[in-house]
Amino acid sequence: MGLDRYVNTFNRYLRERFGERVARISFDTGIPCPWGKCVFCDNRVFVPPTAIVPEGHGWEARFVAQRERAAARYGARKFIAYFQSGTSTAGDPERLGALYRRAAHLDGVVGLSLSTRPDHVSEEIVRRILAAVPSPDTDIWMEIGLQSIHPRSLAFLNRGHDAADYDRAVEMIHRVGGDRIKVSAHLIAAIPGETTDDLLETVRHATAHPAVRGVKIHHLQVYRETPLAALFEREPFGLPGEEEYIALLGDILRALPPRIVVMRLFTDAPDDRLIAPRWRSGTQELLRKLEEHCEKHTIRQGNNGVPA
Ligand code: SF4
């Protein structure tokens, strides 16, 4: 159970929806991000070396090998094909549609998840996604990187889009895809200059539309050889310690409607890539501490400070 007692976690959602444990397997379109300018971005952190591009020689065998590894490690027999890196809706729509179809029809795959930017979601691509995954038994998730609704923060991160792009993308996905497509918002916490209220405003805005069914949140990290690293070295800015971030997560969880599936709350990075913040605890320990924090402060997702 763990954190599931306090939070509508993705694992809990998947168990309720598919009746058993579902594991994620990383896929990649192989197409570079057309923006490539976010100050924090380091594809060596974001693209797992094992991510599968579903075309060309040998990709199906790589999927089978990963499926077997996931089965041995988690006892999973069902899988989400997760196009997690870069902007997985950017590129030739016909080719992308073929990649999505191949991934979604693999044996054991019960869901397709695509991460992207709000300004790279066209009506055509949404129709290709729907055509690639016709069965309602297979989940479709579109994870849209908003990060913040605040113009100053988006400029700081050099995202190259605004909150209105996100609102337009979500509305269009809902209009074209109806209930077939579940949107999740990708947000960054503890952006320099943002207050807790700023962050909660982003959380509420990002999850208000009925098409938005999930959220993925993590704190800002500084990776080596990125524009953010150069900025951090020139003018170091404050980043949260682990206790401070856990307290912030408590506030976020209270503000999150219970219907929203929480897909992620922590992130980690290879030790040799991460400059700051450097925390003592690993992800499992952090999850345990968050659980303790929720218990101690009577936090339940969406309870807004009211004991459940
Ligand atoms: S949109 Fe995503 S992949 Fe592209 S530069 Fe920004 S963070 Fe990196």
Residues whose N, C-alpha, C, O or C-beta is under 5 A from the ligand:
A	BS01	SF4	C33 W35 G36 K37 C38 C41 G86 T87 R117
